[in-house]
Amino acid sequence: MCRSIKTLRNTEQEATDDETRAAALQFVRKISGYRHPSQANLQVFEKAVDDIAVVSRELLGSLITRSTGR
């Protein structure tokens, strides 16, 4: 679906907040169909990006990997 979103789960280096937010932005752009939302939609667009970034960070922090035993 979103081929420009790179995988952020990496055992060598944790994804940065900027990388996580960029992936969330790409996801919201894809599902909303807006590259740049109108003023009327900007607030809900940005909230969706922020919410998805938070949930993504929670997911990445909770995943169990073989190398860390978590």
Protein Blocks (a to p, Z undefined) as FASTA:
>chain_A
ZZmbccfbdfkbccdfklmmmmmmmmmmmmnopabdcfklmmmmmmmmmmmmmmmmmmmm
mpccfkloZZ
